[in-house]
Amino acid sequence: MTPVDDTLAGLIRRYPCLFGNRTQALHHALIVLGNGMEWRDGLLVDRVPDSTDCSEAHMRRRATAEEIEQYATIGIEVREEKLTGKCPAEDLRSRSEELATSPAPLDRDPYQPGLRLPIFEMPEDANEHWLSAAREIAAVVAPLWRQPSESELAHENAYTATQRAAAIDLLSQRFAV
């Protein structure tokens, strides 16, 4: 596996409910500001090694007996993961290495464009696999930034419009998209 595939497999394994495929994990790694990652020796790595996963969060959100009873009285069936505290995408953990190499739809609005995103902080000596991955995710987000969804536009203001234009220009310059 390449350094990129290894990093993405780790993200999918730890948080399959957030990142169900390569594109979603790559988006988090290179486009999301404040993702807990940083560039070191040409590689994008966790700022602080962390072995936690989403299991604890799902257990904390599991329905109490009282909530289950309340739902039942109004005719709402409680989903299995709310009863058990199991991650709804648990089956993806064991497939993380496969999924880390398989691009798929982003299936969400991209993170807001800005000039401080990890993709724009990529060092000159970035590993060739990370450079290729940056081109890959740039090709995904550039059209979405150029034609934002109605939801994105509803939250846009002068600052985000300016940042969007600057980020699109920088993406075009650096990754030819």
C-alpha positions, 0 to 999 in steps of 0.5 A: 500500500502507498502512504496515502492508501495506508492513511486513508485505510486508517481513517476508514477503519477508525471512522467508517460511519464518516468515511465509507470510501477513498474519496470521503477519506481523501476529502477529510485528509486534504480538504478539511481544515482542523482535521488533526493532520499535518505535513511531515517529511512530505507525508500527511500524518496524524498530528498526535497518534490516536487509536480511538475510533467511533465506537465510543461515540456510538455507545454514548449515543445509544438509546436509554430504556426510557427513550426506547419506551417514549419512541414506542409510545409514539410509534417510532421504531428505534434503529438497531445501532441506537439500541446496541450502540454499534456503528451503522457502518461497522461492516466497512472496518474490515474492508478499509484497505480495499475501500482506501483504494476505491474512489467513489462519490463524495456524497456530501457538500465539500468543506468550504474553500479556503487558502489554509486547507491542507491541500494548499499547505502541501510542501514542495517535497510532498511524497509523489503519492500525496501529490497524485492524491491531491490531484485526485481530490482537486478534480472532485472538489473543484467542480463542486466549489465552482457550482455550489449546492443550494445549501452551500449558497444559503450559508455563503457570505462575502467572505466565503465567496471571496475565499471560494474564488481564491481557492478555485484559482489556487486549485486550478494553478496547482492541480490544473483542474 
